[in-house]
């Protein structure tokens, strides 16, 4: 089990503060979701955590060891960043996997070969000749097969088509269950990936807005569904994030916990209550009004 301690991280580019006093702890073999709007600082934070960039303030510790320029710590990390990382000089897919085997103590060559078949990647193909989608597939293959104690996917699968993305999600979940480790996923496809998250971190304008268990976060709101007039009556006075209507049926997303009395009322009048969609809650929390 690998522990990550991030304390007071700050980063500035020119006159712009990319990160301000970001602190959190990650422990246990979990899948973490890192969410944030464009420019929130997600990629900068992950690059610092992986030792690719130096922060101007604060510390990042992996099992108590600083990450930057510390090989003992960075060997525990694997950061996969988009399709660009695979767009390298004249090396083949197989050669790149060979580099991974030499650099990663836990590398699983047999599993890597299985993933090549899953994503239809030819070992003899030049990496620079791959399409964007295939480069993304190569990146996630390296990330999964590395079996690094901390594996980070920074929107590295967004170039995959839908069937390949779902194949990646299935492979990730199955492999983490079989070989527990810490996984961090940065994504804009929140609803598509949300079912994988055990904990969620949200960055907003370079600051950590929250760090919470995914189930607890979903319970912070409810989707109220039923006959439109009944839904309108039930949600009167509540903070409604959004509504959807289909014929006489309506679903309203409300923010705030509902107590036992309100839940009993929902049963009595015949409206259904379900946990709120994580994406709806994210949009609300990162909007100007919510801040």
Secondary structure, DSSP 8 states (H G I E B T S, - for coil): ---EEEEEEEEEETTEEEEEEEEEEE-SS-EEEEE--TTSSHHHHHHHHTTSS--SEEEEEETTEE-TT-HHHHTTEEEEETTGGG--SS-BHHHHHHHHHHH-TT--HHHHHHHHHHTT--TTSBGGGS-HHHHHHHHHHHHHHH--SEEEEESTTTTS-HHHHHHHHHHHHHHHHHS--EEEEE-S-HHHHGGG-SEEEEEETTEEEEEEEHHHHHTTEEEEEEEHHHHHHHHTTSEEEEEEEETTEEEEEEES---HHHHHHHHHHT-EEEE--HHHHHHHHTSTTT-
